[in-house]
């Protein structure tokens, strides 16, 4: 979730009016998770860091260039399969 500077400053002001209003809006709840964080949790494949490093090395060998650092293990497997399909 994007940093909300106004809300943050208002909550830190310790003004009971802000606390009451923002509490009704749900900003005082600790169990709320942003949409970005929920999306990351749903798409996590559970691969380890070692597995990711191995996939990056395999991608570099099969394609001939370094992989994009933002790709996860599933995306790397897909790209490696595409590269092997083109080579065959």
Legacy VTK file of the C-alpha trace (Angstrom):
# vtk DataFile Version 3.0
C-alpha trace
ASCII
DATASET POLYDATA
POINTS 88 float
0.000 0.000 0.000
1.281 3.425 -0.861
2.496 5.505 2.068
-0.318 7.839 3.087
1.527 10.828 4.518
-1.574 12.707 5.672
-3.039 9.688 7.453
0.284 8.862 9.055
0.773 12.383 10.363
-2.815 12.568 11.591
-2.542 9.269 13.468
0.731 10.336 15.074
-0.843 13.615 16.274
-2.647 11.771 19.104
-5.776 13.822 18.452
-8.788 11.734 19.562
-10.856 13.095 16.664
-8.437 11.628 14.144
-8.214 8.367 16.046
-12.007 8.010 16.083
-12.481 8.806 12.384
-9.584 6.715 11.138
-10.603 3.900 13.481
-14.007 3.816 11.779
-12.257 3.688 8.416
-10.240 0.662 9.568
-6.799 2.217 9.820
-6.344 1.124 13.430
-6.618 -2.568 12.604
-3.419 -4.603 12.506
-4.890 -7.499 10.499
-5.387 -5.479 7.307
-2.954 -6.392 4.523
-2.441 -4.343 1.375
-3.472 -5.758 -2.005
0.168 -5.920 -3.125
1.200 -8.029 -0.151
-1.764 -10.376 -0.606
-0.919 -10.833 -4.299
2.673 -11.722 -3.452
1.539 -14.311 -0.917
-0.843 -15.954 -3.400
1.721 -16.266 -6.189
4.599 -17.488 -4.025
5.802 -20.830 -5.353
7.768 -21.698 -2.247
11.094 -21.986 -4.063
14.244 -21.543 -2.063
16.947 -18.983 -2.763
19.322 -21.754 -3.850
16.751 -23.032 -6.336
16.336 -19.523 -7.722
20.093 -19.120 -8.123
20.294 -22.447 -9.961
17.467 -21.413 -12.272
19.169 -18.085 -12.983
22.403 -19.886 -13.856
20.521 -22.324 -16.093
18.751 -19.420 -17.815
22.066 -17.688 -18.437
23.515 -20.832 -19.996
20.495 -21.581 -22.175
19.718 -18.019 -23.341
23.152 -16.433 -23.178
22.265 -13.420 -21.067
21.434 -12.703 -17.452
17.796 -13.056 -16.366
15.645 -10.188 -15.175
16.084 -9.912 -11.400
12.340 -9.591 -10.778
11.409 -12.995 -12.207
10.386 -15.658 -9.761
11.132 -19.372 -10.086
7.994 -20.099 -12.129
8.786 -17.372 -14.667
12.375 -18.580 -14.989
11.229 -22.165 -15.600
8.855 -20.906 -18.292
11.569 -18.843 -20.008
14.034 -21.757 -19.899
11.424 -24.063 -21.456
10.808 -21.508 -24.227
14.542 -21.220 -24.889
14.960 -24.999 -25.045
11.961 -25.210 -27.397
13.570 -22.726 -29.773
16.897 -24.564 -29.712
15.363 -27.950 -30.547
LINES 1 89
88 0 1 2 3 4 5 6 7 8 9 10 11 12 13 14 15 16 17 18 19 20 21 22 23 24 25 26 27 28 29 30 31 32 33 34 35 36 37 38 39 40 41 42 43 44 45 46 47 48 49 50 51 52 53 54 55 56 57 58 59 60 61 62 63 64 65 66 67 68 69 70 71 72 73 74 75 76 77 78 79 80 81 82 83 84 85 86 87
